Amino acid sequence: MESKVSRRLTQTSAPEVCEHIYLPRLKREFGSGFRYLTDINQAHLLMLHGARLVPDEVASTLAHALLQIERAGADAVPLDPEREDAYFNYEARLMDVAGADAGGRLHIARSRNDILATHDRLCARDAVLALLGGLADTREVVLHRASEHADVVMPGYTHLQAAQPITYGYYLAGVANAIGRDMARLQRALEALDACPLGAGALAGTAFPIDRAATARWLGFSTWVANSLDAVASRDFAWEILSAVAIGTVTWGRVAQDLYVWSTPEFGLIDFPDSVAGTSSIMPQKKNPVVLEYLKGKGGHMVGLLTASLAALKGTHFSHSGDGNRETMRSFWEAMEESGRCVDLLRLVLANATPQRQTMLARARRDFSSATDLADMLVRDAGMSFREAHHVVGAVVRDALDNHVPACEIDSAMVDKAALHHTGRALHLAPAAVARCLDPEHGVAARLAAGGPAPALVREQVSAQLGELANTRHAIDTLRNIIGTNRATMKHAVEQLASLHA
């Protein structure tokens, strides 16, 4: 028996090839790619007809057949692994519906290579737009929570040690800032993929007088890939997207790590409803942060997927190949699915995390996170260099720790003792002044330098970020509208062409 797709091959595909390569690929790709392959076929048909490369009657027959196949859906197409892949199976169905001669004419001036490259860009574009929409929703939720909790004072941590007082709203505003950069990276990646490979053929273009601008326009691209070899050889737009996703999930995992620690009874700074927790099969008291653990683990997963993609690409030729353009993309599609889940779960936990206001404030009052404010006061009011003030306050803290005195009970006498020992002079600071600079609420409110945690500044940051987010949403919606309008115009043109069918 001969191959079902080529007279060059005198044998059918080995059962093992069908079982391990073609059939899994068909099951994985045909249903999800049906919409895109249909759009590509319709855009190509309109271009061929417009360029007078197929006669009116054949074009109308093809348009009618393509619409019939589209309406019946992917499940109506019989899948045969001996036909290798999605394209040949789709073409076989088209030839059944339109007739072998008409169906066989649609492949003028194209190759599976440029079809696959176009499919990948169309599918990646939709995936990124969906992810951007999810991130926009998440960022908005985080910003509203930041405004709500702009005055909830808590310890800020470095090295997981109490550092300086901040507010929970300030922390969330920082998270929202980082999400904004995640979105910006994805938007730049969208710009990189905004060129249509269709018309590149196998790698060397075509001698037919095609109109690549037309197919690009029908499919919602602003232009076409300028070099046909590069069009079929490259998927670097996917690596840019996957890199952005890996960076994002690592950041989201770091946020989850903070919440993971803060929600423990030992910290007690954050609480979550039971709806986002799990339990133990043996220990009845357990409330496990399963969503946070999922988010914490996904950064490593995404880095692995990015590494797997690039490792599969390394050593391939700069042209089309199965390993270079198919195996490398497996990890990309998985990453896009996983990242969408991560964004939804991140939004869930940040929307439902409840800061324990009194515990946060009590911890900030007792844990020496206001020590820097005391050192700053010595610089302002006692004329010390900062390094000298740092030594004095360090000694005060050491004395307090040795005597089990919390930060909020440090007094001017303790400061005088340390100053006298380290500088040879007592400072005689007013007790009220010492108490005030050790008050974390006062310290946070006083940090009015740009970018600081003062509640008024946090609300300004939130307002500015909401404005930025509105602009981003507008850009996303504009692109969606362009794509949707061009697609609707293409569908109308195909319907008109099909109406000529006898």
HELIX and SHEET records of a PDB file:
HELIX    1   1 PRO A   15  VAL A   17  1                                   3    
HELIX    2   2 CYS A   18  TYR A   22  3                                   5    
HELIX    3   3 LEU A   23  GLY A   50  1                                  28    
HELIX    4   4 ASP A   56  ALA A   72  1                                  17    
HELIX    5   5 ALA A   74  ALA A   76  5                                   3    
HELIX    6   6 PRO A   81  ARG A   83  5                                   3    
HELIX    7   7 ALA A   86  ALA A   98  1                                  13    
HELIX    8   8 ALA A  100  ARG A  105  1                                   6    
HELIX    9   9 ARG A  112  GLU A  148  1                                  37    
HELIX   10  10 TYR A  168  ALA A  192  1                                  25    
HELIX   11  11 ARG A  212  TRP A  218  1                                   7    
HELIX   12  12 SER A  228  ALA A  233  1                                   6    
HELIX   13  13 ASP A  236  TRP A  262  1                                  27    
HELIX   14  14 ASP A  274  VAL A  276  5                                   3    
HELIX   15  15 VAL A  290  LEU A  313  1                                  24    
HELIX   16  16 GLY A  322  GLY A  322  1                                   1    
HELIX   17  17 ASP A  323  GLU A  327  3                                   5    
HELIX   18  18 THR A  328  ASN A  352  1                                  25    
HELIX   19  19 ARG A  357  ARG A  366  1                                  10    
HELIX   20  20 ALA A  371  ALA A  382  1                                  12    
HELIX   21  21 PHE A  386  ASP A  402  1                                  17    
HELIX   22  22 ALA A  407  GLU A  409  5                                   3    
HELIX   23  23 SER A  412  THR A  423  1                                  12    
HELIX   24  24 PRO A  431  CYS A  437  1                                   7    
HELIX   25  25 PRO A  440  ALA A  446  1                                   7    
HELIX   26  26 PRO A  455  ALA A  498  1                                  44    
SHEET    1   A 2 VAL A 153  THR A 158  0                                        
SHEET    2   A 2 GLN A 161  THR A 167 -1                                        
SHEET    1   B 2 ILE A 270  ASP A 271  0                                        
SHEET    2   B 2 THR A 354  PRO A 355 -1                                        
END                                                                             
